[in-house]
Amino acid sequence: MSAVEHGVTQRPSREHDVTPRPQPMGAMPRGGRFSTRLFRSEVRLMAGRRRNQAGLAVLAAVPVIMAVAVKMSTNDGPRGGDLISSITSNGLFVPLAALSVEIGMFLPLAIAMVSGDSIAGEANIGTLRYLLTVPVGRARLLGVKYASLCGGAVWAVLTVAVPGTVVGIALFGTGPMTTLSGTQIDTAAAAWRVVIVCVYLSCGLAALAAVGLFISTLTEQPIAAAISLMIFTILSWILDNVAQLAWLHPWLIVHEWLSFADVLRDPIAWDAMQRGLWVSAVYAVVFWLAAWARFAGKDITS
């Protein structure tokens, strides 16, 4: 990551110019207002990086390519039975099919990129030490960092879902949706289920971001943090497919990610998704606390 990209030459980036305005003598800046300003700064910085913008473009392109490919296929009659083959029956299946494809690699890669930059990126270019000179505790700074990563998780999922919905409706239309159980639900109920899927996957990616945040506190090289998180994700998928390790599967962060398909059953099967949310919460809490324990006592030299 170059200094020019982060907006710095001989001094820290103006993107992180979160120094409080002058206060009356003896007064301290309000923590809530400072945290809000820092959060906005983090979001602007995340959105302004060219590589993040390129990554979002790739995420958005996948549902468009999938929809166009299905539309151009010779066998374009309604089929049903799974997400991809159901695209022709209802355009709302496009974002769901795209999410099922991208949750394996592309969405975790997006989270790895931004979480790797959260602490390691700041340390790498020398702005982390500057951030800690303003009146904000390390725990609050880490909390704001994680909040921005959670926002990035939602952003990444919507980058897939929104273009997928638009192109799906444009190419295949909408109307009553045939669920995976064979029954039909109206358009409003179908759209609501797409929203539930987006929320569920955002929670899973937010938990992964907590792992990335912890890894980011262990190094000053953001690319190393991103690669480590991707190795963690890929290893989790591999372990999840080893039958001999069935006892471990419920505790793997990725195990229930694809359970969002249960939303498309009638009635909705909540059990697997509830387990997925519980595991995501455990990962988020454990790894955020691990990041705090590491960061609280870390000697910031850059």
C-alpha positions in Angstrom: 0.0 0.0 0.0 1.6 3.2 -1.2 1.7 6.4 0.8 0.1 8.3 -2.1 -2.9 5.9 -2.1 -3.5 6.6 1.6 -3.1 10.4 1.0 0.2 10.9 2.9 3.6 12.1 2.0 5.5 13.5 5.0 2.6 13.4 7.4 -0.4 11.2 8.2 -3.4 11.0 5.9 -6.0 13.8 6.0 -8.6 11.0 5.8 -7.7 10.3 9.4 -7.7 13.9 10.5 -9.9 13.2 13.5 -8.2 15.6 15.9 -11.0 17.1 18.0 -11.8 20.8 17.6 -10.4 23.2 20.2 -12.3 22.7 23.5 -12.7 25.1 26.4 -9.9 24.9 29.0 -10.4 21.8 31.1 -13.0 20.3 28.8 -12.5 17.0 27.0 -14.1 16.0 23.6 -17.2 13.9 23.9 -16.4 10.3 23.3 -19.6 9.6 21.3 -19.0 12.5 18.9 -15.4 11.6 18.5 -16.2 7.9 17.8 -18.8 9.0 15.2 -16.3 11.2 13.4 -13.7 8.4 13.5 -16.3 5.9 12.1 -17.1 8.2 9.2 -13.4 8.7 8.5 -12.9 4.9 8.4 -15.9 4.4 6.0 -14.6 7.2 3.7 -11.1 5.7 3.7 -12.5 2.2 3.0 -14.7 3.4 0.2 -11.9 5.6 -1.3 -9.3 2.9 -1.9 -9.1 1.9 -5.5 -8.5 -1.7 -4.8 -11.7 -1.9 -2.7 -13.6 -0.2 -5.5 -12.3 -2.7 -8.0 -13.2 -5.6 -5.6 -16.8 -4.3 -5.3 -17.0 -4.1 -9.1 -16.0 -7.7 -9.4 -18.6 -8.7 -6.7 -21.3 -6.8 -8.7 -20.3 -8.3 -12.0 -20.9 -11.9 -11.0 -24.7 -11.8 -10.7 -24.9 -9.9 -14.0 -22.7 -12.4 -15.8 -24.8 -15.3 -14.3 -28.1 -13.8 -15.3 -27.0 -13.0 -18.8 -25.5 -16.5 -19.3 -28.7 -18.2 -18.1 -30.7 -15.9 -20.4 -28.6 -16.8 -23.4 -28.6 -20.5 -22.7 -30.6 -22.6 -25.1 -32.6 -24.4 -22.4 -34.3 -21.4 -20.9 -37.5 -22.9 -19.7 -38.4 -22.9 -16.0 -36.7 -25.8 -14.2 -36.5 -25.3 -10.5 -34.9 -27.7 -7.9 -31.9 -25.5 -6.9 -31.0 -21.8 -6.9 -29.2 -21.6 -10.2 -31.6 -23.6 -12.2 -34.5 -21.7 -10.7 -33.3 -18.3 -12.0 -35.5 -18.5 -15.1 -38.6 -18.9 -13.1 -38.2 -15.7 -11.0 -35.6 -12.9 -11.2 -35.3 -12.8 -7.4 -33.4 -16.1 -7.6 -30.5 -14.3 -9.3 -29.2 -12.5 -6.2 -29.6 -15.7 -4.1 -27.7 -17.8 -6.7 -25.0 -15.2 -6.9 -24.6 -15.1 -3.1 -24.4 -18.9 -3.0 -21.5 -18.7 -5.5 -19.6 -15.8 -4.0 -19.9 -16.7 -0.4 -17.3 -19.4 -1.0 -14.4 -17.2 -2.1 -15.1 -13.7 -3.4 -17.0 -12.3 -0.4 -14.5 -13.7 2.2 -11.7 -12.2 0.0 -13.4 -8.8 0.2 -13.5 -9.0 4.0 -9.9 -10.1 4.0 -8.8 -7.1 2.1 -10.5 -4.5 4.3 -9.8 -6.3 7.6 -6.1 -6.7 6.7 -5.9 -2.9 6.4 -7.7 -2.2 9.6 -4.7 -2.2 12.0 -1.8 -3.6 9.9 -2.4 -1.1 7.1 -2.3 1.8 9.5 0.9 0.5 11.2 2.5 -0.1 7.8 2.1 3.6 6.6 2.7 5.1 10.0 -0.8 6.5 10.8 -1.6 4.2 13.7 0.7 5.9 16.1 -0.9 9.3 15.1 -4.4 7.9 15.7 -3.4 6.9 19.3 -2.2 10.4 20.1 -5.7 11.8 20.0 -7.8 11.4 23.2 -9.3 8.0 22.4 -8.7 4.7 24.2 -7.4 1.7 22.3 -10.5 -0.3 23.0 -12.7 2.4 21.5 -10.5 2.7 18.5 -10.6 -1.1 18.0 -14.4 -1.0 18.4 -14.8 1.7 15.7 -12.5 -0.3 13.5 -14.7 -3.4 13.9 -17.9 -1.4 13.4 -16.6 -0.2 10.1 -15.7 -3.7 9.1 -19.2 -4.8 9.9 -20.5 -2.0 7.7 -18.1 -3.3 5.0 -19.6 -6.8 5.4 -23.1 -5.4 4.8 -21.8 -3.3 1.9 -20.2 -6.3 0.2 -23.4 -8.4 0.5 -25.6 -5.6 -0.9 -23.1 -5.1 -3.8 -24.0 -8.6 -4.9 -27.7 -8.6 -4.0 -28.8 -5.2 -5.4 -27.4 -5.6 -8.9 -28.5 -9.2 -8.9 -32.1 -8.2 -8.1 -32.1 -5.4 -10.7 -30.8 -7.5 -13.5 -32.8 -10.6 -12.5 -36.1 -8.7 -12.6 -35.1 -7.0 -15.8 -34.3 -10.3 -17.6 -36.7 -12.8 -15.9 -39.4 -10.7 -14.3 -40.9 -11.4 -10.9 -44.2 -12.7 -9.5 -45.1 -15.6 -7.3 -41.9 -17.5 -6.3 -41.8 -21.3 -6.2 -39.9 -22.3 -3.1 -37.6 -25.2 -2.8 -40.5 -27.1 -1.1 -42.6 -26.8 -4.2 -45.1 -24.2 -2.9 -45.5 -20.7 -4.1 -45.2 -17.4 -2.2 -46.1 -13.9 -3.4 -43.5 -11.3 -4.5 -43.5 -9.3 -1.2 -42.8 -12.5 0.8 -40.1 -13.5 -1.7 -38.4 -10.1 -1.5 -38.5 -10.2 2.3 -36.7 -13.6 2.2 -34.0 -12.1 0.1 -33.5 -9.4 2.8 -33.3 -12.2 5.5 -30.6 -13.9 3.5 -28.6 -10.7 3.1 -28.8 -10.0 6.9 -27.8 -13.6 7.7 -24.7 -13.6 5.4 -23.7 -10.2 6.6 -23.6 -11.6 10.2 -21.4 -14.5 9.0 -19.0 -12.1 7.2 -18.9 -9.8 10.2 -17.7 -12.7 12.4 -15.0 -13.4 9.8 -14.0 -9.7 10.0 -13.4 -10.2 13.7 -10.9 -13.0 12.9 -9.3 -10.7 10.3 -9.1 -7.8 12.9 -7.3 -10.1 15.3 -4.8 -11.2 12.6 -4.3 -7.6 11.6 -3.0 -6.8 15.2 -0.3 -9.5 14.8 1.5 -7.9 11.9 2.3 -4.6 10.2 1.9 -6.1 6.7 -1.7 -5.8 5.5 -1.2 -8.3 2.6 0.1 -10.9 5.1 -3.1 -10.3 7.2 -5.3 -10.7 4.2 -3.6 -13.8 3.0 -3.7 -15.4 6.5 -7.5 -14.8 6.7 -8.0 -16.3 3.3 -6.0 -19.4 4.4 -8.1 -19.6 7.5 -11.3 -19.5 5.4 -10.1 -22.0 2.8 -8.9 -24.3 5.6 -12.3 -24.0 7.2 -14.1 -25.0 4.0 -11.7 -28.0 3.6 -12.3 -29.2 7.1 -16.0 -28.8 6.7 -15.9 -31.3 3.8 -13.9 -34.0 5.7 -16.5 -36.5 6.9 -14.2 -37.9 9.6 -14.3 -34.5 11.3 -18.0 -34.3 11.7 -17.6 -33.5 15.4 -15.8 -30.3 14.4 -18.1 -29.1 11.7 -20.7 -27.3 13.9 -17.9 -25.1 15.2 -16.5 -24.1 11.9 -17.3 -20.5 11.0 -18.3 -21.5 7.4 -20.4 -24.6 8.3 -23.8 -23.0 8.2 -23.2 -20.2 5.7 -25.0 -22.1 2.9 -27.9 -22.8 5.3 -29.5 -19.6 4.0 -31.2 -21.8 1.4 -33.5 -22.9 4.2 -35.2 -19.5 3.9 -36.5 -20.6 0.6 -38.4 -23.5 2.1 -42.1 -23.3 3.2 -42.2 -22.9 6.1 -38.8 -21.5 6.7 -36.4 -23.9 8.5 -34.7 -21.7 11.1 -32.7 -24.3 13.1 -29.5 -24.4 11.0 -29.5 -20.6 10.6 -29.9 -20.1 14.3 -26.9 -22.3 14.9 -25.0 -20.3 12.3 -25.9 -17.0 14.0 -24.8 -18.4 17.4 -21.5 -19.6 16.0 -20.9 -16.3 14.3 -21.6 -14.4 17.6 -19.1 -16.7 19.4 -16.4 -16.0 16.8 -17.1 -12.3 16.8 -16.8 -12.0 20.6 -13.8 -14.3 21.1 -11.7 -12.9 18.3 -12.6 -9.2 19.1 -11.5 -9.8 22.7 -8.4 -11.5 21.4 -7.7 -8.5 19.2 -8.2 -6.2 22.1 -5.9 -8.3 24.4 -3.2 -8.1 21.7 -3.7 -4.5 20.8 -4.1 -3.1 24.3 -0.5 -4.1 25.2 1.1 -3.8 21.8 4.0 -1.4 21.5 3.2 0.9 18.6 6.5 1.9 16.9 5.1 3.1 13.6 
